[in-house]
Each structure stands twice: as structure tokens, then as C-alpha cells.
Amino acid sequence: QMTDAVANGVVRGLIVSGPPGVGKSFGVEKVLEEYDMMTKLSNQAPRTEIVKGSMTPIGLYQTLFNNSNEGDILVFDDCDSVLKDPVALNLLKSALDSFGKRYISWNAETRGDDSLPTSFEFKGQIVFITNVDLDRLDQAVKSRSMCIDLTMSQDDKLERMEKIAFADEFLPGVDLEAKKDALDFLKSKKDDISDLNLRSLIQVSNIANSGDPEWRDLAKYVISQ
């Protein structure tokens, strides 16, 4: 629902925080892919750009400029450098400002690219997907964004997996019955798995789909590592 709100321009900034392997990226990207598909059907360019990995402040400035139009959506997925650098944080605070027009400026002597303006209006939306705890993120960026904490218990994770497992986009080459068997197996072993996550489901589903009648023995070994 929050990603829908971003895509519709209702929410300017969204932070999705939680441990690895709970489907943060899958959930956000699935919704935005549907919106991009609709724009393609209406002969418009896709609206979403996904950024992963490290990024410098000037790289952030250029990325914001290249995706500054109304309806543009920037997704920073595990790109935690932009949430830690003081210069990058100031740029983000301008991009996420809650009141009136949002102008982003870079007034240093060099911007690394003479084609970049010293200032521009940003009309897009931003989504952050991060493993960093919300209480460790910059307060000013958090206050300008909607925040979702996906820290989960074992039962929460299994419930989340059950919703993801039967989506058409999830492991399309794996038989539905194998996914169900994998889920049942993980539920029976939930107290023995120290790091239960979506990757556990992927591994066990592939093993269950192998056709090996002894697949549970192999799955038990894999999840114990």
C-alpha cells in the first residue's frame, strides 16, 4: 500500500527497513514493475530507476537530476552510502522536503559535469530499501519519509514467505507443490533455523523440486549451515 502511495505521488519518500531476506526488494519492485508496465502500454517511458551499491554525493546529485520529473521514482536498494554521507543527506533532505516546491542545489566550484545545473526542481519520489535499523538513520530524512520496519519473528517471516511463494514472479520454474512442500518443511523446522529468510525458501524449494525422494535430508543439511 505504501509503494502504491509512492507510485501515485501521494508519498514523497518511503523507507523500508529490515533484516536481509524478508522480501523487501521483491515487494517494492513487484508493485513498481506493474506501474511501469502500465506506462509502457500507454507508450510512455518507464518511471522507475533502481540504484544499487555505493554512490558519491555528486553521483547522487546527477541521479536526482536525471530522475527529477513528476512521476519519476528512484529506488535506492542497499545503497546505504547515501544515507550516511553528510553532503548526500543534505541533498536528500531537499529532495524530500514536505512543503512547497523542492529545489536541490550544488554550489561547489565543480560538479564533475558542466552539463549539470547548479540548481533544479525535483518532482519525483524516492524509496529507500535498507538493512540498517530505523533508529540508526538520519532523523531529518526519516521525518520527511514514511517508514516501515520489517523486523519479524519466525512466524512473521513464514507468513510473509507464504504470501510471496505463490506469486507468479517467484521461482517461476519451480512446481507449486514443491513450494508448498518447502514451506511446510520450513514451518516444521522453524525453531532449528537461526537465520530463517527468503533465501531459505528459495534453496529448499529448489531442492524439493529436484525430484529426489530424500530431498528433506539435503534440505535439513542446507538450513543448518
C-alpha positions in Angstrom: 0.0 0.0 0.0 2.8 2.4 0.8 4.6 1.6 -2.5 1.3 2.3 -4.3 1.1 5.6 -2.5 4.6 6.4 -3.8 3.8 5.4 -7.3 0.6 7.6 -7.2 2.6 10.6 -5.9 0.8 10.7 -2.5 4.0 9.9 -0.6 7.3 11.6 -1.5 9.6 9.4 0.4 9.4 5.8 1.8 12.0 3.9 3.9 11.7 0.1 4.1 14.0 -1.2 6.7 14.5 -4.8 7.9 16.9 -7.7 8.0 18.2 -9.4 4.8 16.0 -12.0 3.1 12.5 -10.9 4.2 11.4 -9.8 0.7 11.8 -6.0 1.0 13.1 -5.6 -2.6 10.7 -8.2 -4.0 7.7 -6.5 -2.5 8.6 -2.9 -3.6 9.8 -3.9 -7.1 6.8 -6.1 -7.8 4.4 -3.1 -7.3 6.6 -0.6 -9.3 7.0 -3.1 -12.2 3.2 -3.1 -12.5 3.2 0.6 -12.8 6.0 0.7 -15.3 4.1 -1.9 -17.4 1.1 0.4 -17.4 3.2 3.3 -18.6 4.6 1.2 -21.4 1.1 0.3 -22.5 0.3 4.0 -22.8 3.5 4.5 -24.8 5.3 6.3 -22.0 8.9 5.6 -20.8 9.2 3.6 -17.6 9.1 5.7 -14.5 11.3 3.7 -12.1 15.1 3.6 -11.7 16.7 1.2 -9.2 20.1 2.2 -7.8 22.3 -0.4 -6.0 25.7 -0.2 -4.5 27.9 2.7 -3.4 27.2 6.2 -4.6 29.1 9.5 -4.1 27.3 12.8 -3.3 27.9 14.1 -6.9 26.6 10.8 -8.3 23.5 11.3 -6.2 23.1 14.8 -7.4 23.3 13.7 -11.0 20.9 10.8 -10.4 18.3 13.1 -8.7 18.6 15.5 -11.7 18.1 12.7 -14.2 15.0 11.5 -12.4 13.5 14.8 -11.4 10.3 14.8 -13.4 6.9 14.4 -11.9 6.1 10.7 -11.7 9.8 9.6 -11.7 10.5 7.1 -8.9 14.0 6.5 -7.6 14.7 3.3 -5.6 17.9 3.1 -3.6 18.3 -0.6 -2.8 21.1 -1.4 -0.3 22.7 1.9 -1.3 23.4 2.8 2.3 26.2 5.2 1.4 23.6 7.9 0.5 22.1 7.5 4.0 25.4 8.1 5.8 27.3 10.8 3.9 26.6 14.4 5.3 26.5 16.0 1.8 24.3 13.3 0.4 21.9 13.6 3.4 21.6 17.4 2.7 20.7 16.6 -0.9 18.1 14.1 0.2 16.6 16.4 2.7 16.0 18.9 -0.1 14.5 16.2 -2.4 12.1 15.0 0.4 11.1 18.4 1.7 7.4 18.3 2.8 6.4 21.9 1.9 6.1 23.6 -1.5 8.5 23.1 -4.3 11.6 21.1 -3.8 14.8 22.7 -5.1 18.2 20.9 -5.0 21.4 22.9 -5.3 25.1 22.1 -5.7 27.0 25.4 -5.4 30.5 23.9 -5.1 33.1 25.1 -7.7 33.0 21.8 -9.5 30.1 19.4 -10.0 32.1 17.0 -12.1 29.9 17.6 -15.1 29.5 21.0 -16.7 26.1 20.0 -18.1 24.6 19.8 -14.6 22.8 22.9 -13.4 23.7 24.5 -10.1 20.1 24.1 -9.0 16.9 22.3 -10.2 13.4 21.4 -9.1 12.9 17.8 -8.0 9.3 16.5 -8.5 9.9 12.8 -8.2 9.5 10.2 -5.4 12.2 8.2 -3.5 12.2 4.8 -1.9 15.0 3.5 0.3 15.4 -0.2 0.9 17.9 -0.9 3.6 19.1 -3.4 6.2 20.1 -0.5 8.6 17.8 -0.2 11.6 15.5 2.8 11.5 16.9 4.2 14.8 20.3 4.5 13.1 19.1 6.5 10.2 19.2 10.3 10.0 16.3 11.8 11.8 15.7 14.6 9.3 15.4 12.1 6.4 13.1 9.8 8.5 10.8 12.7 9.4 10.4 13.5 5.7 9.5 9.9 4.8 7.0 7.2 5.6 8.9 4.4 7.5 8.2 0.7 7.5 10.1 -1.6 9.9 10.1 -5.2 8.6 11.8 -6.8 11.6 10.0 -10.1 12.0 9.6 -13.1 14.3 10.0 -16.6 12.8 6.2 -16.8 12.5 6.1 -13.4 10.8 8.7 -14.5 8.3 6.9 -17.7 7.5 3.6 -15.7 6.9 5.5 -13.3 4.7 7.1 -16.2 2.7 3.6 -17.8 2.2 2.4 -14.6 0.6 5.4 -14.4 -1.7 5.8 -18.1 -2.5 2.7 -18.4 -4.7 3.2 -15.2 -6.6 3.8 -15.9 -10.4 7.1 -13.9 -10.3 8.6 -16.0 -7.5 10.6 -19.0 -8.8 8.5 -19.5 -12.0 10.4 -22.6 -12.9 9.6 -24.4 -9.6 6.4 -26.5 -9.3 3.7 -25.1 -7.0 3.6 -28.3 -5.0 7.4 -28.1 -4.4 7.0 -24.6 -3.0 4.2 -25.8 -0.7 6.3 -28.7 0.5 9.2 -26.3 1.1 7.0 -24.1 3.2 5.7 -27.0 5.2 9.3 -28.2 5.8 10.4 -24.7 7.0 7.5 -24.4 9.3 8.3 -27.8 10.9 12.0 -26.7 11.4 11.5 -23.0 12.3 12.9 -23.4 15.8 16.0 -25.1 14.5 16.9 -22.3 11.9 19.0 -19.5 13.3 18.7 -17.3 10.2 15.3 -18.0 8.5 14.8 -15.8 5.5 13.5 -15.8 1.9 16.7 -17.3 0.7 15.9 -20.3 2.9 12.7 -20.7 1.0 14.5 -20.4 -2.4 17.0 -23.0 -1.5 14.6 -25.5 -0.1 12.1 -25.0 -2.9 14.7 -25.8 -5.5 15.8 -28.9 -3.5 12.1 -30.0 -3.2 11.7 -29.5 -6.9 14.6 -31.8 -7.8 12.6 -34.9 -7.6 14.9 -36.6 -5.1 12.8 -38.7 -2.7 15.3 -37.9 0.0 15.2 -34.1 -0.6 14.3 -33.4 3.1 17.6 -34.8 4.3 19.5 -32.5 2.0 17.3 -29.5 2.9 17.9 -30.2 6.6 21.6 -30.1 6.0 21.4 -26.8 4.0 19.4 -24.9 6.5 21.7 -26.0 9.3 24.7 -24.3 7.8 
